[in-house]
Amino acid sequence: MVTFLNASDVAKVVRRVGPRRFWERMVEALREDFVRWERFDKSPRFASHSPGGVIELMPVSDGEIFAFKFVNGHPGNTQLCLQTVVAFGALADVATGYPIFMSDMTLATAFRTAATSVLAARHLARPDSRTMALIGLGAQSEFQAYAFREILGIDRLRVFDVDEEAADKFESNMASLGVEIRRCPDARTAALGADIVTTITADKKRATILDADMIAPGAHINAVGGDCPGKTELSRDLLLRAQICVEYAPQTRIEGEIQQLPADHPVAELHEVLAGREAGRKSRESITVFDSVGFALEDFSALRFLRDLARETGIGAALELTAAPANPKDLFSLLHPFEAAPQRVESRETVEISE
Ligand code: NAD
């Protein structure tokens, strides 16, 4: 049997653990997996592009557990009253190949993305950072605000979205978070004087949400929305001025902001920064960029963390996901009830005729 969590179960787990503890443990689960980087069998994700978006498969294994996530990215979906990003994922036991855990990952993607942003910002942003600009106030935005508040103490937000209704929704969802929220008329005003700038917009094009002249020395940029070939948020000039950190360079060079730069442009990988092999922030004046695209290892961490929480809390359902014949060599035995089915139909007809 596979333990299965749907989105309501994931929300129940978060409530049971408590949001602050959940964020702390999520960030710690990610850190633990990033620092054992060499143990993972890594590859850039498989991406199937179409005019409206992308469908991606994200596999990774540490030799004991294999994980994969299915995720899409369709920026036009909200016009159809559908989400831009939906996801689900599973864990399997490498020794037997059997699936052991499965979960909705629409919520988990938002959680793990924000937790990875915070993990990176802990090493890349100035430690005295208090103000964050948040540009793009869609489905992911509250998770970013929440994680930065709970883990890094960011209590002043300067926010902007081209859609006023998205900004209304964000303000209403964040009303009880205890952060000061200032709505700005454009991205430039939001970024002005911010210690951290998070870009998390959705548009399938080479957008310039941030340009070099919008960013003060010493700022950290958490660039999350540019995550596909031809889909970026930062200008090339800004990238050329910055010290850049990525999750997994072979994937980010295809999908991230750095697709705009030569293939040998120097970048640090997050695991190197966490292990102290690469500097996070080189000086107080440096502009740092975390060029986030989302890597399979983060989904591995999120899935194993949710599996542990499902065990701890008893939340979730047992799902008969794959066939389980009593005799493993007799898969055909599972068809026996179907073979019997026509006889049952015949007998019902017989009854009807006799009536
Ligand atoms: P969403 O569609 O719910 O929200 C996106 C918001 O961006 C919308 O409110 C839209 O109005 C706004 N926007 C678009 N263009 C803008 C602009 N020029 N200026 C300001 N606001 C603008 O999408 P979402 O689920 O919140 O995802 C946001 C982005 O994050 C997507 O591009 C998605 O692919 C990406 N994402 C990245 C990761 C990662 O790991 N890096 C994970 C999840 C999602």
Boltz pocket constraint, residues with backbone or C-beta under 6 A from the ligand:
constraints:
  - pocket:
      binder: B
      contacts: [[A, 72], [A, 73], [A, 75], [A, 78], [A, 84], [A, 85], [A, 109], [A, 110], [A, 113], [A, 135], [A, 136], [A, 137], [A, 138], [A, 139], [A, 140], [A, 141], [A, 160], [A, 161], [A, 162], [A, 163], [A, 166], [A, 187], [A, 200], [A, 201], [A, 202], [A, 203], [A, 207], [A, 209], [A, 223], [A, 224], [A, 225], [A, 226], [A, 227], [A, 292], [A, 293], [A, 294], [A, 295]]
      max_distance: 6.0
